[in-house]
Amino acid sequence: MTMSDAEKQDVLQKASAFFRNEVIKKHVKNTKKLSNEKRFEHNFEFNPFTLAYIAKFSFGDTSPESLAKALVYPRVMGTSIATSFGSAIQRFSSKVLSAYASTTAGMDIEYKDSQNQRHIYCQLKAGPQTINKDDVKTICDHFSAVGRLKRTNGSTDFNPSTDCVVGVLYGTPKQLSANYKRIKDENYRVLIGKEFWTSLTGDDDFYEDLITAMVNSDSTGITGVIGSTLDQVTQFLAQNPDIIPTPSDDTEVND
């Protein structure tokens, strides 16, 4: 069954609010924390043998500003936002897909597949690399429990190979880790990114609309955060040159 336009708009609006409140605000807060001088070595666990090289390779020199960029940019653009999104996504189903919340143990949501009209019991996962080896057994055990429950209740129309789904919120089939492929080997469906959202909504463009809604979420307060953090870290490094050993000049050492 295809979602109505009103239902799709409701999900998009909730997703936008979720991204603003659960991801953007935390990311901004974590970025600002990087300028805390007392926690410098905790905030930046760096390799002194490679950091100066990375600064020179990326920004042309080993000045305090370049060193600060080499420290801050990877945290802000990689680790920090990945952590913020990963921890927040655990609350995604309750915040954004609450209308489809499952009452079945071990399942996150239930819905009617827009493609085959089957009633779907779904566990949600964030991305194509998010589960480990131990998660595979847990997921499969939950699906097996659904089958036992359906048999106990006298259902004759339950087919685990079509009705049990791991829904991966983003990514493509080629990105799926070996652990997801093990779930597929157990004859359960794994739908990722566009194919999952199409299954849920019946709209081939919904995945792109969802990304757009999150990107365009009200991001008041982010302007200047990176620049301010860089300035403060740069100043700290200039005042404490011994923290990161750097060459005294740009003379190269011959092999």
Secondary structure, DSSP 8 states (H G I E B T S, - for coil): ----HHHHHHHHHHHHHHIIIIIIHHHHHHHHHTT-GGGHHHH----HHHHHHHHHHHHSS--HHHHHHHHHHHIIIIIHHHHHHHHHGGGHHHHTSGGGB--STT-SEEEE-TTT--EEEEEEESSTT---HHHHHHHHHHHHHHHHHHHHTT-S---HHHHEEEEESS--GGG--HHHHHHHHTT-EEEETHHHHHHHHS-TTHHHHHHHHHHTS--TT-TTHHHHHHHHHHHHHHH-TTSS---SSS-----
